[in-house]
Structure formats: C-alpha cells, structure tokens
Amino acid sequence: MGRLQGKVALVTGASSNPGLGYATACRLAAEGARLVTTDMDEAGAGLCAAAIRDVGGEAIHLRHDVVSEEDWARVIAETDNRFGRLDILVNNAGIHLTKSVDDTTPKEFQRQLDVNLVGTFLGVKTALPLLRRSGGGSIVNLSSIAGTLGIHGLSAYAAAKGGVRTMTKTIAIEGAPDNIRCNSIHPGMIWTNMMKQAAVSAEAVKDALMAAIPLRRMGEPDDIANAVLFLASDESRYITGIELYVDGGMWAQ
C-alpha cells in the first residue's frame, strides 16, 4: 500500500468492467493515487470513480473523446484545477476491429488509427506541460501484442498499436530531460468486455490465439493493472522507452 501516495493519475477508457482501464484505475487508487477516470461513456467512468471513493479513495470522472483536442484540453484543465498536478498518464482508451484487409473499409481503418494512435498522441501532447510543471512523471501507453506480431484479421488494429509502440520510444527520448518516462504495455489475450465481443464475432481467431499462448490461459485485467502500477511507480524510475509484454509467453515464441 502507498506506492503512489501523493500522486495524481489520469486513466482513459475507464468505464468497462471487466476492463483494463477500470482495473488499472482501481489498482492505482489502492496504492494511494488520486484518480481522474475518463471515457466516452461518462456513466461508466463515473461508476469506476465511485468504486474508488467507496473504499476511501479520491477520484473524479469526466466524459472524454480521446480523438478530440478540445476534450483533451478540458480534461487536463479539470485535472489541474482539481488536483494541481499530474504524475501519471495512462493512455488506455481503444477500440478493436477484427476484419481481413479485403473486408476493411478505408473509413474503418482510419477510425482505428484515430482512436488507438492519434488519441494517444493527443493525450501525451496535451499532458506534457502539466507533467513538466509537476516535476516529471510516467506515461504508460497501452499497445498490444498485435502491435508486434502478424495476426489474421487485425490489420487496422495492428497498424495503430504498432504506431503506439514506436511512438512511445520517441516520447521517452524527448521526455527524458524533463524526468518524464514513457513506456508501452503489450497485452496478449486478456478477458475483457472488448475481448468477449471480438471472440463472439470471430471464434476461429480466438481459438487460434488461445493455441498460441504458452501458458494456455487468458490473462485478467488485473494482470495489466499490476504492470501499469509498476511502470507508474518509482520502482521503475530508471525504466523508459521499453515495451512490456503481458501475454502469457506469446512474444517469446
């Protein structure tokens, strides 16, 4: 307990339970961080913030479209007004598409880039001034195993998450002089609401991925939350620009 005492964290995409953002926000709060939970689903983000407050934590929630520059400016301003600082930014919000290249429309492809990649870029760009004023901090970007491996049906998603992976390394280099660290986490098969929906529409993809997991089981949102906690905490103070795989061994093959 208390590994993040006194720190302020912003977690996007924090409405879905079970989900990575929801679990991460609750885990960071359990270690003493004050939270800003955001999502397009304002009610869901509110439930996450309420769950944190119910166990004695401090949290606010905001409606947030990560593709909107105006929304990002408002969210960072609200964070500053309420807490006066920002120490941890977790760019978790994302969407998923399972379609072959043949079946993916240019509009669908662009939407994957907008939410998963541009949304992360906007978050970092908008948060940097407050992170600097707070004396530095940690940015954790959620990429995916699909950002490094070729997986059938995930061309648009993979393009976006691969971009997050390499952009993270550049942000790490640029942020280092200001004591701002930036790392990416690459989940494998994690049992979230988004994964459930994808599995229902593409059982063959699910079966193929399960067979490719050396541990032969899917991960849980808490597995990702614990990884974020490590990268957000001072325990990882000399770690920046890395990609952390939480994938049951998929990348090791």
N, C-alpha and C positions, 0 to 999 in steps of 0.2 A: 504494500500500500504506500501511496505518497510519492511514487516515482515521477509524477508530473505535477507535484504540488506547486501552485502559483502560476502555472502555465495556462494559456488560453489556446484552445484548438477549434478549428473550423473543419467540419466534415460535410462534404456534399453527398447527395444521393443517400440520405439517411432516413428514408421513410419505410423501406421494405423490411418486414420481419417474418421469416429469417432473411437477412441480407447483410452484405459486407459493411455498408455504411452504418446501419443500425448497430450491429455488433461492435464495430470499431468505436463509435461514439460512446457507447456504454462502457467499453473497456477503458478508454482514456479517462472518462469521468471517474471510474472506480479507483484510478490511480491519482486522483486529485485535480485533474484538469477541469477548467470551466469550459463549457461547450457551446458552440453555435452549430446547430444542425439545420441543414437546408435541403430542399427538394422542390421539384415541380409540384409534388403532392404535399401541399402545406400541412394538411391534416396529419398525414403520416409522419412528417418531420416533427410535428407537434407531439405526437404520441411518443416518439423517441425522446424528446426533451422532457416530457412528463415522466417517463420511466426513470430518467436520470434524477429528476427532482424528488421522485418518490422514495429514493434511497439516500437522500440527503445531499445530492449533488446540485450544481448550479448550471442551468442551461437555458438558452433561448432558441427559438426556431424561426426560420424565415422561408417564405416562398422564393424559389430561385430557379431561373432558367439559365443553365451554365453557358448557353450559346449567346446570351445577351450581355453586351458590355455594360449596359445600364444596370442590369440586375447585379452584376459583379460589383460595380461601383457602390451600389446601395448596400449590399451585404457587407462589404469591407467597412463602409462608413458606419453601419449599425454596430459592427463588432468593435470598432474603435470607440464609438460613443458609449457603449455599454461597459466594455472592459478596459479600454485604454491601451490595448496591446494585442499582438498576435504572435504566438510562438510556434504553432503547428498548423500546417495546411494539409489536409488530406483530400486530394482530388480523386474521388471515388465514383462520382456520377457517371453512368454509362448506359448504353443500350446495346442490344445484341441482334444480329441478323444471321440466320442460317439459310443461305441460298448459294447455289452454284454461280460461277461467273456468268454463264449463259442466261440465268434467270434473274440476275440482279440488274435493276434499272440504274441509270446514272443518278437519278434523284435519291434512290435508296443508298447508293454508295456515298454520295455527298453527305447525307444525313448521318451516316456512321462517322465520317470524318469530323463533321461539325460538333457532334456531342462528345465523342470519345477523345478527339485530339484537339480541336480548336477550343473546346470548353476547358480543357486542362491548361492550354496556353494562356487563355484569358484569365484563369484563376491565378496562375503564377504571376503574370504581368501586373495584375491589379493588386495582388497582395504584397508584392515586393517592398513598396515604400513603408508599409506598416511593419513588416518583418524587420526591415533595417532599423526603423525607429525603436523597435523593441529589443535591439541588440543582437539580432540574428534569430535563427530558428531552424526548423526542419520542415521540408516539403516532402510529402510521400505521394507519389503518383501511382495509381492503380493501372498497370498494364495487364498482360495476360500471357499465359503460355503460348497462346495463338500469335503473340507478337514476335515470337522467335521460331516457331515451328510451322510447317505447312500442314494445315488441317482441312480436309474436304469440307466445302460449304461455308467457309469462314473468310472468304477473300476480302470483303469490305471491312469486317471487324478486325481482321489481322492487319490490314493496311494502317488502320487507325492506331491500334495498340502497338504495332511496330514503331510508329512515329512517336508515341509516348515514350517508348524505351530509349530511343536515341536522343530525343529532345531533353529527356531527364539528365543525360550525361552533360549536355551543353549547359543546362541551367546550373548543374553542380559546379562546373568550372567558373561560370560567370558569377555565381553567388558566393563562392569561397572567400573572397576578400572581405565580405561583409558578415562572415560567420553564418552564412545560410547554406545548410546542407540540403541536398536533393537526391532522393533515391526512388527506384521503382520496385514495386512488388508484382510478381507474376503468378497469379493463382492458376492452378490447374482446374480440375473438376471439383467445384465447391457446390454443395447442395443449398442453393438459394432459390428464391422465387423465380428469378430470371432463368436459372438453370432448369428449373422444373418446367417452365413454359417452353424452353428450347427443346427439352427432351421429349415433351409431348408431341411436338411437331416434327421431330427428327429422331425417331427411336434408333435408326441404323447408326446415326452419328454418335449417339450416347453409348451404344454397345461397343462401337469401335474404340471410343475414348476410354471406356472402362477397362477394356482388354489391354490398353496401352499403359495403365497405371501399375508400376511395380508393386506398390503396397496393396493393390486390388481393393481399394475402397475410396470413396469420395471424401473430400475434406468438408469441414464445417466452417461456418462464418467465423467462429472464434479462433480458428487456426490463422486466418488472415488478420483478425483483430490483434492477436498476440504479436504477429510480425510487425504490424504498424506501430504497436506500442514500443517495441524495441527500437525501431528506426526513429521514432518521435522523441525518445528519451535521451538523456545524457549518456546512457550506457553505450550509445553508438556515436559518440561525439567525434570520433576520428574516422567515420564512415560516410563517404559521399560519392555519388556517381555510380553506385552499384545497382545490380538487378538481383533481387532476392526471389528465388523460386520457392513457392509453397505449393507443390504439385504432386506429392506422393512418389516422386522419382521420375516423372516423365522426361524431364530435361536431361537426366543422367544417361539415358539410353542412346 
